[in-house]
Amino acid sequence: MMKHILVAVDFAQSSERAVDVAIDLARALAARITLVHSSAVPVVAYESSAASLTDLVTPWSEARVAQMKERVADVRRRWPHVDGLVREEPPIEGVLATAREVAADLIVVGTHARHGVERLLLGSIAEGILRDAPVPVLVVRAHAAP
């Protein structure tokens, strides 16, 4: 029985749809949801005299935490059993580590469905999660019908 659903969110349309699907599943299964946003700290070129790296990265990190708080509040209006986490590491590693840490029974991830050169250059986070996940993964297309 699935009692804990982990949803990878990137605050884009693809993860919005994944969250909607996870809420429907959670209701049907009486499951808990954990939202996780994992992104590596951006590489920033700066002059050492201008500002410290911490001064540049802190607003970025704080913005991600604020976005997660808003997303959790939104989901709680539809399903009360939800938590949210923000990790500062590459998305695939962060999602997989969180799945293990929270003992998720299912990972739900949205996909942008990139093709061709765009996929070659950007890779596929959904594919990486699917390949190495310790539990089943449900991949949801952003443009799928509800």
N, CA and C atoms as an extended XYZ file, in Angstrom:
438
Properties=species:S:1:pos:R:3:atomname:S:1:resname:S:1:resid:I:1 pbc="F F F"
N         0.850       -1.185        0.000 N   MET     1
C         0.000        0.000        0.000 CA  MET     1
C         0.890        1.241        0.000 C   MET     1
N         0.560        2.177       -0.820 N   MET     2
C         1.328        3.424       -0.909 CA  MET     2
C         0.809        4.418        0.128 C   MET     2
N         1.688        4.778        1.035 N   LYS     3
C         1.308        5.705        2.106 CA  LYS     3
C         2.061        7.017        2.051 C   LYS     3
N         3.107        7.101        1.220 N   HIS     4
C         3.902        8.330        1.153 CA  HIS     4
C         4.314        8.594       -0.299 C   HIS     4
N         3.843        9.712       -0.826 N   ILE     5
C         4.124       10.081       -2.207 CA  ILE     5
C         5.074       11.276       -2.213 C   ILE     5
N         6.160       11.140       -2.932 N   LEU     6
C         7.121       12.222       -3.084 CA  LEU     6
C         6.905       12.857       -4.454 C   LEU     6
N         6.805       14.184       -4.479 N   VAL     7
C         6.599       14.894       -5.742 CA  VAL     7
C         7.764       15.840       -5.965 C   VAL     7
N         8.448       15.668       -7.091 N   ALA     8
C         9.533       16.566       -7.467 CA  ALA     8
C         8.909       17.808       -8.098 C   ALA     8
N         9.242       18.975       -7.564 N   VAL     9
C         8.686       20.218       -8.106 CA  VAL     9
C         9.802       21.154       -8.550 C   VAL     9
N         9.545       21.811       -9.677 N   ASP    10
C        10.492       22.818      -10.157 CA  ASP    10
C         9.794       24.165      -10.333 C   ASP    10
N         8.564       24.256       -9.837 N   PHE    11
C         7.751       25.470       -9.887 CA  PHE    11
C         7.373       25.847      -11.320 C   PHE    11
N         7.394       24.889      -12.235 N   ALA    12
C         6.988       25.103      -13.620 CA  ALA    12
C         5.695       24.331      -13.865 C   ALA    12
N         5.119       24.510      -15.045 N   GLN    13
C         3.848       23.881      -15.379 CA  GLN    13
C         3.914       22.357      -15.268 C   GLN    13
N         5.026       21.772      -15.642 N   SER    14
C         5.129       20.316      -15.593 CA  SER    14
C         4.995       19.791      -14.168 C   SER    14
N         5.560       20.490      -13.205 N   SER    15
C         5.423       20.002      -11.837 CA  SER    15
C         4.069       20.362      -11.238 C   SER    15
N         3.423       21.410      -11.736 N   GLU    16
C         2.062       21.738      -11.283 CA  GLU    16
C         1.131       20.559      -11.582 C   GLU    16
N         1.243       20.038      -12.783 N   ARG    17
C         0.414       18.886      -13.190 CA  ARG    17
C         0.761       17.652      -12.357 C   ARG    17
N         2.042       17.457      -12.069 N   ALA    18
C         2.457       16.320      -11.238 CA  ALA    18
C         1.865       16.434       -9.833 C   ALA    18
N         1.837       17.637       -9.289 N   VAL    19
C         1.243       17.848       -7.965 CA  VAL    19
C        -0.248       17.521       -7.995 C   VAL    19
N        -0.951       17.955       -9.041 N   ASP    20
C        -2.381       17.650       -9.156 CA  ASP    20
C        -2.632       16.142       -9.167 C   ASP    20
N        -1.819       15.421       -9.932 N   VAL    21
C        -1.959       13.965      -10.000 CA  VAL    21
C        -1.659       13.340       -8.630 C   VAL    21
N        -0.629       13.832       -7.957 N   ALA    22
C        -0.268       13.298       -6.637 CA  ALA    22
C        -1.386       13.532       -5.621 C   ALA    22
N        -2.018       14.691       -5.683 N   ILE    23
C        -3.136       14.962       -4.763 CA  ILE    23
C        -4.269       13.973       -5.008 C   ILE    23
N        -4.606       13.722       -6.268 N   ASP    24
C        -5.660       12.750       -6.578 CA  ASP    24
C        -5.300       11.363       -6.037 C   ASP    24
N        -4.047       10.957       -6.234 N   LEU    25
C        -3.603        9.662       -5.709 CA  LEU    25
C        -3.639        9.631       -4.183 C   LEU    25
N        -3.169       10.693       -3.561 N   ALA    26
C        -3.137       10.752       -2.098 CA  ALA    26
C        -4.537       10.641       -1.511 C   ALA    26
N        -5.473       11.304       -2.132 N   ARG    27
C        -6.869       11.200       -1.663 CA  ARG    27
C        -7.368        9.766       -1.760 C   ARG    27
N        -7.107        9.127       -2.890 N   ALA    28
C        -7.578        7.757       -3.103 CA  ALA    28
C        -6.911        6.765       -2.156 C   ALA    28
N        -5.655        7.033       -1.807 N   LEU    29
C        -4.881        6.095       -0.988 CA  LEU    29
C        -4.731        6.516        0.465 C   LEU    29
N        -5.265        7.690        0.811 N   ALA    30
C        -5.073        8.263        2.148 CA  ALA    30
C        -3.578        8.363        2.450 C   ALA    30
N        -2.828        8.887        1.497 N   ALA    31
C        -1.371        8.954        1.612 CA  ALA    31
C        -0.902       10.362        1.963 C   ALA    31
N         0.282       10.421        2.491 N   ARG    32
C         0.970       11.682        2.788 CA  ARG    32
C         1.748       12.096        1.544 C   ARG    32
N         1.908       13.407        1.351 N   ILE    33
C         2.672       13.936        0.224 CA  ILE    33
C         3.848       14.748        0.751 C   ILE    33
N         4.997       14.554        0.149 N   THR    34
C         6.136       15.437        0.390 CA  THR    34
C         6.525       16.033       -0.959 C   THR    34
N         6.568       17.367       -1.004 N   LEU    35
C         7.050       18.071       -2.187 CA  LEU    35
C         8.532       18.329       -1.983 C   LEU    35
N         9.330       18.119       -2.999 N   VAL    36
C        10.760       18.425       -2.892 CA  VAL    36
C        11.197       19.216       -4.114 C   VAL    36
N        11.903       20.296       -3.841 N   HIS    37
C        12.553       21.070       -4.900 CA  HIS    37
C        14.048       20.956       -4.646 C   HIS    37
N        14.755       20.452       -5.631 N   SER    38
C        16.191       20.304       -5.496 CA  SER    38
C        16.859       20.944       -6.700 C   SER    38
N        17.734       21.886       -6.426 N   SER    39
C        18.475       22.527       -7.514 CA  SER    39
C        19.848       22.928       -7.005 C   SER    39
N        20.813       22.761       -7.876 N   ALA    40
C        22.190       23.096       -7.518 CA  ALA    40
C        22.339       24.605       -7.438 C   ALA    40
N        23.164       25.039       -6.546 N   VAL    41
C        23.453       26.461       -6.424 CA  VAL    41
C        24.039       26.930       -7.740 C   VAL    41
N        23.490       28.003       -8.316 N   PRO    42
C        23.982       28.435       -9.628 CA  PRO    42
C        25.431       28.898       -9.568 C   PRO    42
N        26.154       28.616      -10.628 N   VAL    43
C        27.526       29.085      -10.732 CA  VAL    43
C        27.461       30.557      -11.120 C   VAL    43
N        28.104       31.375      -10.325 N   VAL    44
C        28.028       32.811      -10.538 CA  VAL    44
C        29.439       33.353      -10.718 C   VAL    44
N        29.637       34.099      -11.776 N   ALA    45
C        30.921       34.766      -11.979 CA  ALA    45
C        30.842       36.117      -11.285 C   ALA    45
N        31.808       36.401      -10.454 N   TYR    46
C        31.800       37.678       -9.755 CA  TYR    46
C        33.222       38.082       -9.432 C   TYR    46
N        33.388       39.352       -9.181 N   GLU    47
C        34.685       39.856       -8.754 CA  GLU    47
C        34.717       39.794       -7.239 C   GLU    47
N        35.821       39.374       -6.696 N   SER    48
C        35.907       39.201       -5.251 CA  SER    48
C        35.674       40.507       -4.495 C   SER    48
N        35.930       41.638       -5.127 N   SER    49
C        35.714       42.910       -4.437 CA  SER    49
C        34.256       43.343       -4.466 C   SER    49
N        33.442       42.755       -5.357 N   ALA    50
C        32.053       43.193       -5.515 CA  ALA    50
C        31.157       42.668       -4.396 C   ALA    50
N        31.132       41.389       -4.188 N   ALA    51
C        30.260       40.788       -3.180 CA  ALA    51
C        30.747       39.374       -2.923 C   ALA    51
N        30.397       38.868       -1.775 N   SER    52
C        30.777       37.489       -1.493 CA  SER    52
C        29.801       36.547       -2.197 C   SER    52
N        30.227       35.340       -2.417 N   LEU    53
C        29.364       34.345       -3.039 CA  LEU    53
C        28.113       34.133       -2.191 C   LEU    53
N        28.266       34.159       -0.886 N   THR    54
C        27.119       34.004        0.014 CA  THR    54
C        26.097       35.105       -0.214 C   THR    54
N        26.577       36.338       -0.404 N   ASP    55
C        25.657       37.454       -0.651 CA  ASP    55
C        24.877       37.273       -1.945 C   ASP    55
N        25.473       36.607       -2.905 N   LEU    56
C        24.804       36.384       -4.185 CA  LEU    56
C        23.868       35.180       -4.158 C   LEU    56
N        24.247       34.129       -3.440 N   VAL    57
C        23.480       32.890       -3.428 CA  VAL    57
C        22.326       32.936       -2.435 C   VAL    57
N        22.476       33.645       -1.338 N   THR    58
C        21.443       33.671       -0.295 CA  THR    58
C        20.080       34.105       -0.827 C   THR    58
N        19.974       35.194       -1.605 N   PRO    59
C        18.651       35.557       -2.120 CA  PRO    59
C        18.040       34.472       -3.013 C   PRO    59
N        18.876       33.799       -3.793 N   TRP    60
C        18.408       32.699       -4.636 CA  TRP    60
C        17.828       31.581       -3.767 C   TRP    60
N        18.538       31.206       -2.718 N   SER    61
C        18.078       30.145       -1.817 CA  SER    61
C        16.803       30.545       -1.092 C   SER    61
N        16.771       31.774       -0.619 N   GLU    62
C        15.585       32.261        0.100 CA  GLU    62
C        14.364       32.291       -0.813 C   GLU    62
N        14.561       32.625       -2.068 N   ALA    63
C        13.448       32.644       -3.018 CA  ALA    63
C        12.876       31.246       -3.209 C   ALA    63
N        13.738       30.238       -3.275 N   ARG    64
C        13.273       28.854       -3.431 CA  ARG    64
C        12.466       28.409       -2.201 C   ARG    64
N        12.933       28.768       -1.028 N   VAL    65
C        12.217       28.414        0.200 CA  VAL    65
C        10.855       29.101        0.224 C   VAL    65
N        10.800       30.362       -0.164 N   ALA    66
C         9.530       31.100       -0.198 CA  ALA    66
C         8.564       30.468       -1.196 C   ALA    66
N         9.077       30.088       -2.372 N   GLN    67
C         8.225       29.429       -3.370 CA  GLN    67
C         7.667       28.119       -2.832 C   GLN    67
N         8.494       27.365       -2.116 N   MET    68
C         8.028       26.095       -1.561 CA  MET    68
C         6.956       26.326       -0.503 C   MET    68
N         7.148       27.313        0.353 N   LYS    69
C         6.134       27.598        1.375 CA  LYS    69
C         4.795       27.931        0.726 C   LYS    69
N         4.825       28.727       -0.342 N   GLU    70
C         3.602       29.074       -1.065 CA  GLU    70
C         2.964       27.830       -1.684 C   GLU    70
N         3.791       26.975       -2.267 N   ARG    71
C         3.275       25.765       -2.922 CA  ARG    71
C         2.658       24.817       -1.913 C   ARG    71
N         3.314       24.645       -0.757 N   VAL    72
C         2.779       23.777        0.298 CA  VAL    72
C         1.444       24.333        0.796 C   VAL    72
N         1.363       25.639        1.009 N   ALA    73
C         0.115       26.256        1.472 CA  ALA    73
C        -1.002       26.018        0.457 C   ALA    73
N        -0.681       26.141       -0.832 N   ASP    74
C        -1.673       25.897       -1.878 CA  ASP    74
C        -2.153       24.446       -1.851 C   ASP    74
N        -1.231       23.513       -1.744 N   VAL    75
C        -1.595       22.094       -1.733 CA  VAL    75
C        -2.390       21.764       -0.474 C   VAL    75
N        -2.040       22.352        0.650 N   ARG    76
C        -2.759       22.082        1.907 CA  ARG    76
C        -4.231       22.479        1.828 C   ARG    76
N        -4.545       23.446        0.997 N   ARG    77
C        -5.954       23.813        0.834 CA  ARG    77
C        -6.744       22.683        0.154 C   ARG    77
N        -6.023       21.828       -0.574 N   ARG    78
C        -6.681       20.724       -1.271 CA  ARG    78
C        -6.437       19.368       -0.612 C   ARG    78
N        -5.311       19.244        0.096 N   TRP    79
C        -4.973       17.989        0.795 CA  TRP    79
C        -4.083       18.352        1.979 C   TRP    79
N        -4.553       18.149        3.201 N   PRO    80
C        -3.828       18.661        4.373 CA  PRO    80
C        -2.539       17.931        4.739 C   PRO    80
N        -2.348       16.747        4.235 N   HIS    81
C        -1.211       15.924        4.647 CA  HIS    81
C        -0.030       16.120        3.705 C   HIS    81
N         0.583       17.296        3.776 N   VAL    82
C         1.679       17.627        2.857 CA  VAL    82
C         2.789       18.381        3.581 C   VAL    82
N         4.008       18.095        3.198 N   ASP    83
C         5.190       18.810        3.671 CA  ASP    83
C         5.998       19.220        2.447 C   ASP    83
N         6.937       20.129        2.653 N   GLY    84
C         7.791       20.547        1.558 CA  GLY    84
C         9.239       20.685        1.996 C   GLY    84
N        10.139       20.338        1.099 N   LEU    85
C        11.575       20.424        1.360 CA  LEU    85
C        12.270       21.119        0.196 C   LEU    85
N        13.299       21.867        0.518 N   VAL    86
C        14.153       22.469       -0.505 CA  VAL    86
C        15.562       21.970       -0.258 C   VAL    86
N        16.172       21.456       -1.322 N   ARG    87
C        17.540       20.944       -1.230 CA  ARG    87
C        18.418       21.708       -2.206 C   ARG    87
N        19.634       21.955       -1.805 N   GLU    88
C        20.597       22.635       -2.671 CA  GLU    88
C        21.627       21.626       -3.170 C   GLU    88
N        21.168       20.837       -4.118 N   GLU    89
C        22.016       19.859       -4.787 CA  GLU    89
C        21.374       19.550       -6.133 C   GLU    89
N        22.088       18.903       -7.024 N   PRO    90
C        21.504       18.614       -8.340 CA  PRO    90
C        20.152       17.898       -8.193 C   PRO    90
N        19.199       18.202       -9.070 N   PRO    91
C        17.838       17.689       -8.908 CA  PRO    91
C        17.716       16.173       -8.782 C   PRO    91
N        18.374       15.430       -9.633 N   ILE    92
C        18.231       13.967       -9.577 CA  ILE    92
C        18.703       13.439       -8.234 C   ILE    92
N        19.891       13.852       -7.822 N   GLU    93
C        20.439       13.381       -6.548 CA  GLU    93
C        19.561       13.801       -5.372 C   GLU    93
N        19.069       15.026       -5.406 N   GLY    94
C        18.231       15.523       -4.316 CA  GLY    94
C        16.910       14.785       -4.192 C   GLY    94
N        16.278       14.530       -5.313 N   VAL    95
C        14.997       13.808       -5.296 CA  VAL    95
C        15.203       12.377       -4.816 C   VAL    95
N        16.224       11.709       -5.333 N   LEU    96
C        16.461       10.317       -4.936 CA  LEU    96
C        16.844       10.205       -3.459 C   LEU    96
N        17.662       11.128       -2.985 N   ALA    97
C        18.027       11.110       -1.560 CA  ALA    97
C        16.802       11.346       -0.686 C   ALA    97
N        15.959       12.273       -1.096 N   THR    98
C        14.750       12.549       -0.327 CA  THR    98
C        13.824       11.335       -0.320 C   THR    98
N        13.698       10.658       -1.448 N   ALA    99
C        12.856        9.459       -1.510 CA  ALA    99
C        13.299        8.435       -0.472 C   ALA    99
N        14.610        8.276       -0.340 N   ARG   100
C        15.120        7.327        0.655 CA  ARG   100
C        14.895        7.833        2.071 C   ARG   100
N        15.175        9.104        2.292 N   GLU   101
C        15.072        9.677        3.642 CA  GLU   101
C        13.646        9.666        4.191 C   GLU   101
N        12.658        9.927        3.344 N   VAL   102
C        11.280        9.977        3.829 CA  VAL   102
C        10.547        8.651        3.639 C   VAL   102
N        11.248        7.653        3.133 N   ALA   103
C        10.671        6.330        2.867 CA  ALA   103
C         9.455        6.437        1.957 C   ALA   103
N         9.624        7.157        0.846 N   ALA   104
C         8.544        7.311       -0.120 CA  ALA   104
C         8.201        5.965       -0.753 C   ALA   104
N         6.930        5.794       -1.053 N   ASP   105
C         6.468        4.587       -1.738 CA  ASP   105
C         6.331        4.813       -3.239 C   ASP   105
N         6.292        6.093       -3.639 N   LEU   106
C         6.119        6.459       -5.036 CA  LEU   106
C         6.723        7.843       -5.250 C   LEU   106
N         7.353        8.041       -6.394 N   ILE   107
C         7.831        9.363       -6.790 CA  ILE   107
C         6.991        9.806       -7.989 C   ILE   107
N         6.462       11.022       -7.911 N   VAL   108
C         5.733       11.600       -9.039 CA  VAL   108
C         6.563       12.770       -9.545 C   VAL   108
N         6.826       12.766      -10.845 N   VAL   109
C         7.666       13.810      -11.434 CA  VAL   109
C         7.046       14.267      -12.742 C   VAL   109
N         7.061       15.559      -12.958 N   GLY   110
C         6.580       16.112      -14.214 CA  GLY   110
C         7.697       16.111      -15.234 C   GLY   110
N         7.302       16.144      -16.496 N   THR   111
C         8.301       16.208      -17.553 CA  THR   111
C         7.923       17.297      -18.538 C   THR   111
N         8.951       17.924      -19.073 N   HIS   112
C         8.752       18.953      -20.083 CA  HIS   112
C         8.638       18.336      -21.477 C   HIS   112
N         8.925       17.049      -21.584 N   ALA   113
C         8.872       16.310      -22.855 CA  ALA   113
C         9.726       16.967      -23.929 C   ALA   113
N        10.962       17.269      -23.553 N   ARG   114
C        11.888       17.855      -24.529 CA  ARG   114
C        12.327       16.795      -25.529 C   ARG   114
N        12.677       17.249      -26.720 N   HIS   115
C        13.127       16.336      -27.772 CA  HIS   115
C        14.367       16.905      -28.442 C   HIS   115
N        15.043       16.062      -29.174 N   GLY   116
C        16.141       16.492      -30.037 CA  GLY   116
C        17.287       17.151      -29.302 C   GLY   116
N        17.782       18.234      -29.885 N   VAL   117
C        18.957       18.932      -29.360 CA  VAL   117
C        18.692       19.485      -27.970 C   VAL   117
N        17.484       19.996      -27.729 N   GLU   118
C        17.159       20.544      -26.415 CA  GLU   118
C        17.328       19.472      -25.332 C   GLU   118
N        16.876       18.263      -25.601 N   ARG   119
C        17.019       17.181      -24.631 CA  ARG   119
C        18.477       16.780      -24.473 C   ARG   119
N        19.198       16.747      -25.591 N   LEU   120
C        20.611       16.388      -25.552 CA  LEU   120
C        21.387       17.380      -24.693 C   LEU   120
N        21.100       18.660      -24.842 N   LEU   121
C        21.821       19.688      -24.103 CA  LEU   121
C        21.379       19.786      -22.657 C   LEU   121
N        20.081       19.670      -22.411 N   LEU   122
C        19.554       19.855      -21.062 CA  LEU   122
C        19.414       18.564      -20.279 C   LEU   122
N        19.406       17.430      -20.979 N   GLY   123
C        19.231       16.164      -20.293 CA  GLY   123
C        17.797       16.002      -19.847 C   GLY   123
N        17.520       14.952      -19.156 N   SER   124
C        16.178       14.710      -18.659 CA  SER   124
C        16.246       14.334      -17.189 C   SER   124
N        15.760       15.243      -16.370 N   ILE   125
C        15.728       14.971      -14.934 CA  ILE   125
C        14.782       13.811      -14.654 C   ILE   125
N        13.621       13.823      -15.308 N   ALA   126
C        12.667       12.726      -15.108 CA  ALA   126
C        13.299       11.381      -15.457 C   ALA   126
N        14.040       11.349      -16.555 N   GLU   127
C        14.687       10.101      -16.972 CA  GLU   127
C        15.722        9.651      -15.946 C   GLU   127
N        16.506       10.588      -15.419 N   GLY   128
C        17.500       10.246      -14.404 CA  GLY   128
C        16.869        9.708      -13.136 C   GLY   128
N        15.763       10.306      -12.728 N   ILE   129
C        15.045        9.832      -11.540 CA  ILE   129
C        14.485        8.442      -11.803 C   ILE   129
N        13.873        8.273      -12.964 N   LEU   130
C        13.289        6.985      -13.332 CA  LEU   130
C        14.335        5.880      -13.350 C   LEU   130
N        15.508        6.190      -13.890 N   ARG   131
C        16.573        5.189      -14.030 CA  ARG   131
C        17.092        4.692      -12.677 C   ARG   131
N        17.216        5.585      -11.688 N   ASP   132
C        17.881        5.212      -10.442 CA  ASP   132
C        16.979        5.195       -9.205 C   ASP   132
N        15.683        5.360       -9.380 N   ALA   133
C        14.768        5.453       -8.233 CA  ALA   133
C        14.686        4.154       -7.441 C   ALA   133
N        14.599        4.294       -6.122 N   PRO   134
C        14.468        3.112       -5.270 CA  PRO   134
C        13.023        2.613       -5.170 C   PRO   134
N        12.081        3.360       -5.752 N   VAL   135
C        10.651        3.030       -5.695 CA  VAL   135
C        10.042        3.316       -7.072 C   VAL   135
N         8.808        2.904       -7.312 N   PRO   136
C         8.167        3.228       -8.594 CA  PRO   136
C         8.086        4.730       -8.828 C   PRO   136
N         8.116        5.101      -10.111 N   VAL   137
C         8.063        6.505      -10.510 CA  VAL   137
C         6.904        6.680      -11.493 C   VAL   137
N         6.109        7.707      -11.263 N   LEU   138
C         5.040        8.076      -12.174 CA  LEU   138
C         5.458        9.367      -12.849 C   LEU   138
N         5.628        9.329      -14.161 N   VAL   139
C         6.039       10.503      -14.921 CA  VAL   139
C         4.790       11.107      -15.559 C   VAL   139
N         4.594       12.413      -15.307 N   VAL   140
C         3.398       13.108      -15.759 CA  VAL   140
C         3.791       14.188      -16.759 C   VAL   140
N         3.200       14.165      -17.928 N   ARG   141
C         3.463       15.211      -18.931 CA  ARG   141
C         2.707       16.474      -18.544 C   ARG   141
N         3.332       17.605      -18.772 N   ALA   142
C         2.726       18.892      -18.424 CA  ALA   142
C         1.438       19.128      -19.193 C   ALA   142
N         1.366       18.662      -20.428 N   HIS   143
C         0.216       18.966      -21.267 CA  HIS   143
C        -0.783       17.842      -21.320 C   HIS   143
N        -0.677       16.899      -20.395 N   ALA   144
C        -1.629       15.782      -20.379 CA  ALA   144
C        -3.002       16.280      -19.938 C   ALA   144
N        -4.021       15.672      -20.431 N   ALA   145
C        -5.377       16.036      -20.024 CA  ALA   145
C        -5.594       15.625      -18.582 C   ALA   145
N        -6.300       16.433      -17.789 N   PRO   146
C        -6.532       16.096      -16.378 CA  PRO   146
C        -7.355       14.867      -16.182 C   PRO   146
